[in-house]
Amino acid sequence: MSIDRHAEVQLDGATARANQAIVYARCIDSEIGPNCGYILRHTATDDFRAKFRERVCAAKDAEQCEIAFQRMIDAQLAQRYFAADWNAVGTDCDLSPPKCDDPIVFEQMLLHSHNTNVVSKFDAEAARVEADRRRKHAEQAERGRRALGELAYLLHDGPKCRSYPSAFGNMTNTVCTK
C-alpha cells in the first residue's frame, strides 16, 4: 500500500506544479492576473503606459523610455511563458510575418507553446511515476514469491539441501540435512 501512497503523493505534486504553471487567456474577475490575461493587451492600454512613464521615465528621454518599456514587456513575457519554445514561435513568425504583426497573436502563440510544454512535462513525469510504481509492485511480488518458495521448502518433508559456492574455483558445496 505504501507504494501506491508514495506514487499518489508524487502525482499530486506533479499535478499541482502543472496547474500552477498553466496560463489562461482570460481571468475570471480581472483583465490581468498572475497566470491569466494577455500581458500585451494590458500593457498597451493608455492608462498602463501613462503610469509606466510616470514611474520609470521621469529622467529619461522618449527613446530611453521606449527601450525600458520593451525590456519590461520582454521580461514579463519571459517570466510568464518560461516553458514556451521561443525559437519555434519565432520560426512560425518568420514563416508568416503578418500573423505576428498582431502582438496578441504572438502572445497567444507563446501561451499555447508554454501550456503544451507544461502538459508534456507533466505527462512525462506522470509516466515516470507510474513506471516506477509498476516496477516496485513487480519487485514486491517477486519478493513475495521467493518468500513463499522458501516457506514451502522449509515446510516440506524430506531432506533440506542448500548449495553454496566453494572457496576453491568454480565448484559448489551442497549440504543436506533431514
C-alpha positions, -999 to 999 in steps of 0.1 A, spaced: 0 0 0 29 24 7 40 21 -29 7 34 -41 5 61 -15 40 73 -24 31 73 -61 -1 93 -54 18 119 -34 42 123 -63 14 125 -89 -4 151 -67 27 172 -65 32 170 -103 -4 179 -109 -1 209 -85 30 221 -103 14 218 -137 -17 236 -125 4 264 -112 23 267 -144 -7 267 -168 -16 302 -182 -51 311 -191 -61 336 -218 -89 351 -196 -91 360 -159 -123 353 -141 -126 387 -123 -100 410 -138 -82 419 -171 -49 405 -160 -36 383 -132 -5 362 -123 -15 334 -146 -42 349 -167 -49 376 -192 -27 389 -220 3 409 -209 5 427 -243 -32 437 -242 -28 451 -207 5 469 -213 -9 485 -245 -36 505 -226 -31 543 -223 -35 540 -185 -7 515 -182 16 534 -204 9 567 -185 17 550 -152 48 534 -166 61 568 -179 53 584 -146 70 557 -126 100 548 -148 106 575 -173 108 608 -154 145 612 -160 146 595 -195 141 608 -230 114 592 -252 138 567 -268 152 555 -234 117 552 -221 106 531 -250 137 508 -245 128 504 -208 92 497 -217 102 470 -242 126 454 -218 99 453 -191 75 436 -215 101 411 -227 109 403 -191 73 398 -182 67 376 -212 98 355 -204 88 351 -168 52 341 -176 59 319 -206 90 302 -192 82 268 -207 74 282 -242 96 272 -271 106 307 -281 126 295 -311 96 276 -325 73 306 -321 100 329 -337 102 305 -366 64 305 -370 66 343 -371 94 342 -396 74 318 -418 43 340 -417 53 376 -407 18 391 -410 5 367 -384 29 381 -358 22 417 -366 -6 415 -341 11 413 -307 -19 395 -292 -15 367 -318 22 365 -309 13 362 -272 -13 336 -280 14 315 -297 36 318 -267 7 308 -244 -1 278 -265 36 267 -267 40 272 -229 9 253 -220 17 225 -244 52 221 -229 39 222 -193 14 195 -201 40 174 -219 64 177 -189 35 166 -166 27 137 -188 64 126 -188 66 129 -150 33 110 -145 45 82 -168 78 80 -149 59 78 -116 36 51 -130 65 31 -144 83 33 -110 51 22 -93 48 -8 -116 84 -17 -111 81 -15 -73 50 -37 -73 67 -63 -95 97 -63 -71 74 -67 -42 56 -95 -59 89 -112 -67 100 -109 -30 67 -125 -20 71 -154 -45 106 -160 -32 95 -159 5 66 -183 -3 91 -206 -20 114 -205 10 85 -213 33 73 -242 12 109 -256 11 112 -253 49 78 -270 55 82 -300 31 91 -334 45 124 -348 34 159 -337 33 167 -300 31 197 -292 8 215 -260 2 243 -253 -22 270 -227 -15 298 -215 -38 331 -231 -30 360 -210 -20 381 -230 -44 373 -223 -80 340 -230 -99 327 -256 -76 297 -257 -52 293 -274 -19 259 -289 -12 248 -296 24 217 -317 31 200 -321 65 170 -342 74 
